[in-house]
Amino acid sequence: MKRTFLLFCAFLTSFAWAAKLPDNVYFKAMHDEMQRSMKKLHLKGSPNPYYILYHLEERQYDFGASASLGTLYQSHQEWSPWLNASVLLASGDDRDDSFGVKENEENIQGTTSKSYEGIRTSLWGLTNQAYLQASDFYEKKQSYKRQKGAETDLPHLVPQKQGTYQEELPVFTPISQEKAQELVMRLSAKGKEVPGMEDFSVSLTKFSVNHYLLNNLGSFAQYNVQYIDIDWEVSFRTKAGFKWKFQDSVYFSADADNWEELAEKRVDELLQRIKQEYNAPKGSSFLGPVLLMPSAAADLWKDVFMNNASNFGTLITVDGKEEISGSFKNKVGKRVLSNVVNVYDRPRLKTYQGQVLFGFLPIDDEGVATQELTLVEDGFLREIPLSSRPFKKGAKSNGHGRFLKGALQEHLTNIVVEARHPLSMEQLEQQLRQECRAVDLEYCYIIHSLNPDSEGAWERIYTEDGHKEMVTGLQLESGLSNRSLRDIRAAGTEKIVRNIDWTQSIITPALLLEEMELKESDRKPDRKSFVPKP
């Protein structure tokens, strides 16, 4: 059992750490090179660096196996370690957006990956390069502000308490090759039962990543993320001649006892929907109530809510001012969505129902310990992610500052959506049909994905008897908007995990929306292969 503990947080000056650094070669190399860089790194005519963050990722992986339609085509038993080093450097001063910031990274291969000299040499090269680029970034931003008369309109960043976080690191154990081969062959063979399936490939890889972070203000972190990555690729042609390809992944916690069972369930659900898609008729334009399955609900939270609840404040880049502030910036205390669900940000949540969450973040890019946020409660916006940028007087960071695209931004981590009165899927479908009848509709839609490139996303449910059928050739009439958040009428019990990227995750149930407009797609059938599949 891994023991996790949060160490005492205190505001510190350069080179003073609140607690003794973990005793390993990674922290020793980072500490020594950071002290040297902060003391001696200087370019004539340019400001000194005032902030450095080192991040080492000790990665190990064991590629299990890959199979297509039941046939094993790749497998080996060797696991490979490597080290990824990254440097985040801010040059200038702590005036908001007056600094230049650059993040560089590289892989350290071979025996140098665990040597003190090799790590320091890599950090030295990355730091030197980052300082040159950050200084150039800084000068370009100053030039822009002088031209626009904006030299004095940016407030200083607010000093923050620095946090530390440490976990005991587990030993990496490669996955059983026999187990991996049997699983990918069995799962991929299920694709042979689906009409129109041209290829269904499944691969399995086990990853373990040890994270080591250190900044010059006194913050450090050491933790591990270990997971089993199952990827699948689909190539499928409907009876009407529409061909579609897609790939997806699911990331199971290496500690989950039932990850094989969960993987098989996901594959079965996917193939069942594809099987229904083979003979699906073309859909027609629609305006009315819809049920978003959890996968589609995740698209809604990603495209609407998360964009609105991030980036509070003007960003100045080398290209000038970017007005990309989230629309929720000044809506704390105001209603922003339906009171059917509450929404939280839980950066310390590492896994959920056997799946790993890439939004896990114990320390943010400014070295501040992350805090759980109640984002929306009873429909009202209660809290928002904050960094050291004082967009409002008295505001303090809650550990959600990330340096992205060369600028400090406020960034969400793990979004968790909780229904206040959750309904089963049967109850959601019953309520959907009732709302269909109320507006005299013959049928409504159950939507499995809001991705504009997605096929197999549209399912009709008929008002009278509740029978369902898949249809093709539909798309959203217009993009998603804030109104969709206020149109949520009910939410389900079962949730899914969607890892958006390597920094954010969403946990959400199905959502019943009062209204959504769909239109017919103008896509034409694809040309058949000149030579049939062997």
N, C-alpha and C positions, 0 to 999 in steps of 0.2 A: 504494500500500500504506500503510495507516494505521500510524503508529508509536505504540506504547503503552509507557508506562514508569511505574513506581511510584517516587515520590520518597521521600527519606529521611523516616522517621516519628520524631517526638520529642514528648515531653510538653511542652506549652506553656501559658503563661498568656494571659489575655484580650488580644486585639489583637496578639499576636506570632505571625507565620506562619513556618513552618520554611523555606519557599522563596518566592520572589517569585511573587505572584499572576499569573495570565495577564493579559496586557495587552489588555483589552477593556472596553467600556462596562458590561457586566453585572457584572463583579467590582468595578469602580470604584464603581458605584452601590450594590451590596450592602455593600461595605466601609465606605463613608462613612455610610450610613444605620444600619448596625449599630453603629458607634462612637457615633453620636449617641444611639441608643436605649439602649444599655447605660449611658451616662453620665447621661442626663437623664430617662429614663422612670421615673416614680415616682408612686404613688397613695397619698395619706395614709392611714395605718392598714393598708396592705397591704405585703407584702414586695416587694423589687425583683426584677426578672427576673435569673436567674443563667445561663440558657442560651437562646441564639437560634440557630436554623438557618434560613437562607434557601435556597430552591431555586427557580431559574428554569428553565423548560423552553421553549426556542425551537422551536416546532413548525412544520413545513411539511408540506403534503400535496398530493398531486395525485390527485383523484378520476378514476380511469380510465374505468370504464364499468360499467353493470349491464344484465343481459339476463334474460329469462324464457322458458324453453322455446324458445330460439333467436332470440327477437325482442329487439332492442336497444331499451331504453326510457329510458336516461339516459346522457349522456356530455358531457363538456366538457374543454377543454384548459387552463383556467386553474388555477394552483396558488395556494394561500392560505397566508400566514405569520401566525402569532400567537404571543404570549408568555403563558405561564401562570406566575404568581408564587405561591409558597406560603411561609408563615411558620410555624415551629414554635417555640413559646416556652414555657419552663418558669419558673414564678414560685414563689418560696419559698427553699428551700435544697436541698442534695443528700441529704437524708434520704430513703431509699427510700419512694416513694409518699406523701411529705409535700408534694410539689410539685403545683401545678396546671399542666396542659399543654394547649395549644390549638393546632390547626393550622388556618389560614385560607388560602384561595386564591382567585384571581380571574384572569380573562383580561384581558390588556392589549391592546386592539385598536387598529388604525390606526397612524398614524405614531409615536405615543408608545411603541410597542413596542420601538423601538430608540433612544430618546432617554434620556439620563442623567436629565433632570428627570422624565420620565414614569415610569421605573422606580422612582426614589426616592419619588415621590409615591405610587405603588401600594404599595410596601413600607412606607411610613410609615402609610398607612391600615390595612393588614393587621396591622402590628405593634401599633398602638394598640388595635385591636379584640381582638387575641389576648391582650394584656396584661390588659385588663379582664375577659375571659372566664376566663383562667387564674387571675387573682386571686380571682374568685368561686368557681371550682372548688377552689382551695386552701382557702378559708374553709369551704366545705361539708365537705371532707374532714377538716379539723381539728375541726369540730363533731362529726362522726361518731366520730372517735377519742376525743374527750373523753367522749362519752356511753358509749362502750364500754370506757373505761379503757385505751386502746391507744396512749397518747401516746409511750411510750418503747420499744415492742417492735419497732421497725423499724430495721434497720442502715443506716449511711450507704453511699451509692454509693461504689465504689472508683474513684479517679482513673485515667484511662486514657491511654495514649499516643495522640496524634492522628496520623492518617495523611493523606496527600495523594495525589491520582491525577490524571493529565492525559493526554489524547489529543489528537492533531491532528484537527481537525474537517473532515470531507469537505464538498465542495460538493454541494448538492442538485441533482439533475437529474431533471426530470419524466419520467414514463414515456411511451413512444410510444403515442399515442392509437389508431393503427391496430392496434398489437399488443394493446392492452387490449381493444378492441372485438371483434377477431377471437376472442380467447381466451374471453371471457365468453359470446359467442354460440355458440361451438362447444361449450363445456362445458355450458351450460344446455340446448342442443338435445338432448343425450344423454337428458334426462329424458323426451322424447317417446317413447322406446323402452320405457318402463316402464309396464305395465298399472296402472291405478288412480292414476297420477300426475296430480294436479290443478294443481300448480304446482311448478316447480323454478327458482329464481332464483339467479343468481351475480353477484357484484359484485367489483370489484377497485379497490383504493386503495393508493397508495404513500405511506408516512410517513417523515419524518426528524425526530428529536427530539435537539436539543443540550441536555445537562444541565449546569447550573452550580450548584454547592453551596458554601456558606460558613457556618461557625459561628464563634462568638466565642472558641473555645478554640484556634484555629489550624489547623483542618482545612478543606481545600477539595478540590473535584473538578470536572473538566471532561471530558465524554465524550459520544459520540454513539451512538444506536441508530437504525438505518435498516432498514425492512422493507416487504415487500409483503403487504398484508392481503387475503386472498380469503375472502369470506363466501358461504354458501349457505343458502337457506331451502327447506324441503320441506313440501309439503302432499300427503298420500297417503291413499287409502282402499283397504283390502283388499277382496277379493271377498266376505268375510263381513260387511262393513259397518263395520269398525273404522277410524276415521279418526285419523290422528296428524299432528302438525306439530312441527317442530323446526328449529333453526338452529344452525350451527356455523361456526367460523372456523379458518383456518390462517395462520400468519405466517411467511413466507419471508424469509430474509436477502436484502437487496438485492444482496449480493455473490455470491449463489449462481448458478452458471451454468445449473443444470438445474431452476430453480424451476417453469417451465412443465410440464416432464415430471412433476415430483413432484405438482403440482396435479392434473394429469389422472389420475394413478394413484390419488390419494385419491378423486376423484369416481367413477372407474370402480368401485372397491371398494365405495363407498357404494351406488351404483345397482344393482350386482349383488346386494347383500344385500336391497335394497328389492324388487327384481324377484322374488326367491325368497319374500319375505314375502306377496306378493299372494294366493297360493293356500295359505298356511300353515295347517295344522290347529291346533286348540287344544291346548296342552300340558297335562300332568298333573303332580300333585305328585311330588316327587323328593327323594331323599336319597342322596348318593354323591359320587364324584369329579367334578370339573369342571375345564375348561381355561378360564382367563381370558385372552382376547385382550388385547394391550397396552392398548387403550382401557379395558377393564374393570379391568385390573391398576392402571391409573392411578387409578381410582376408589377401589380398596382402599388404595393408599398415601396418597391425599389424606384419606380419611375415618378411617383408623385410625392409620397410622404418623405422619403429620405432626401430627395433633392431640396424640398422646402425646409427641412430641418437641419440644414448644413450650411457652412460658409457664411457666417454672419459678419459682414464687413467688406468694404471694397478691397480688391486685390490689385496691386500694381506689379506688373510683370515687365519684361524687357520690351514688350509690345505696347505698353501703356496701361491704362486703367481698364479693369474688367469688372463690370457690374453684374456679378453672379451671386449676390447674396440670396440666401433662401428666403422665401416669402413669409416664413414664420418668425422672422427676426423680431418684430414688434407685436407679436400676438400672444405673448405669455399672459395667461389669465382670460383669454378669449376662446370662444368655441371654434374649433378647426375641423372636427369630424363628428360623426354620429356617436351617440353615447352608448352604442351597443358593445363597443370594445374599449379596453384600456391598452395603452402601448407603453412599453418599457425599453430602456437601453441597459443591457446587463453585460458590461465588458469582462467581468470575472467569470462568466459562464463558459466553461471549456467544452462541454459535451451536452447533448440533448438526445434522449432516447436512442443511445447507441451511436450517434453520429457526432463527429468532431465539428467544432465551430471555429471558422477562421477569423471571426471577429474578436476572439479572445485577446485581451490587451490589459496586462496588469499595470504597465507604465506607459504613458503617452510619449510622443516625440520630444516634449519639453521636459521630460523627467518627472512629471506629476503623476501621482497615484490615481488611477481611474476610479470613478464613482458610478454607482448605479443611479439611473435617472428614471423618474416617473414622467414620461414625456406627455402622455395624454391620459386624463382621468375624467370619466363622465362626459367626455366630449371636449373638455377644456384643456388647452395646452398649459401644462404645469411647469415643465423645465425644458431647457434646451442644452445641447452640448456647448461647452465653453472652453476656450483656450486662454492664453494670457493677453489676448487682444481685448482691451476694455471697450467693447462696443456700447456699453451702457455703464454709467457711473456706479461704482460699488460692486460691479460684477467680478467674480473670481473664477479662475479655472476650475473645472470639475474633472480634469484629466482627459479631455477630448481634443487636444491640439495635435494635428498631424501636419508635417511638412509635405505637401503634395504639389506637384507641378511648379516647384520653385517658390512656393509661398506658404505661409502659415495659415491653416484653415481649421474650422471646427468640423469634426467628423464623427458620425455615429459608428457603433461597433456591432453588437448583437441586438437586433430589434426583435422583441418578443411581444406578440399580439395575443391578448387574453380576452376571450368572450365573457361578458358579465353574466349572461344567461345562455350557456352553450347548448346547441341543439345537435341531435344525431343527424346523420346524413339523411335518414328516412324523414325526419321532421323537417329538415331544410327543403327537401324536395316537395313535401306536402305544402309547406308555406309558399314555395315558388308557384305551384299549381293554383293555389288559392288566389295569389296576386295576378296570375294570368287570367283567371276567370273574371276577376274584378274589372279588368279592362278588355274583356271579350276577345282574348287571344286564343287561337287554336292550339298553340304550342309556345313554349319559351325555350331558352337555351341554357345549357350547362357548358361552361367554357373551361377548357383544360389548360390553355396557355394564352397570354396576351402578347406574346412575341410576334411581331409582324411577319417574321419569316417562318412561323410555325404552321405545320399542317397537323391534321389529326387533333384539332383543338376544339371543334364545334360539335355539340351533341344536343339534339332536340329532345325535349320531354313534352309529351302531349297532355294537354290539360284534362281531358276527359278520363282517360284510364291510366295515365302515368307511364305508358310504354315509351321507350327511348330508341333513338337511332342516330348514328353518326352521319354528318353531312360534310361536304367539302366546299371550297370556293368562297369563303367568307373572310372579311377583314373588318377592323374597326372603321366606322365612318369618319371619326376624327380622333385625335390623340387623347390620352387620358388627362383629366383635369382635377382640380381640387374638389369639384362637385361630387365626383365619384366617392370621395372620402365621407361626404355628408349624406350620401345615398345608401350607406350600409344599413340594412334592415335587420339582419340576423347573422350569427356566426356559429361555426360548428365546434365539435369537440376534438376531433382528430387533427393533428398538426403535422406539417412537414418542415424540414430544414432546407433552406436554400442558401448555399454559400455563393454570394455574388462575385467576390473576388478574394484575394488573399487578405483583405482587411475588414470585410463586413459579412454578416450573416443575417438571415431572416427566419424567424419561426412563426408560422401563421396557420390558422385554421381556414376552412372554406368561408366565403362571404356571400351573402345574398344582397344584391344591389337592386334598388328600386327601378333603375332604368339604365340602359345602354343601347347604343345604336350600332347596328351592323349593316354592312353593305356587301353586295356581290363583288367578288374579285374578277378582274378581266383576264386572269391567267388562262393560257391555252394549254391543251394537253401536250406533253413532251413527246418528241420523236422517239419511236422505238429503236432498239439496237438493231443494226443491220444483220448481225449474226446472233441468234438466240443464245441464252445462257447455257453452258454445257451441263 
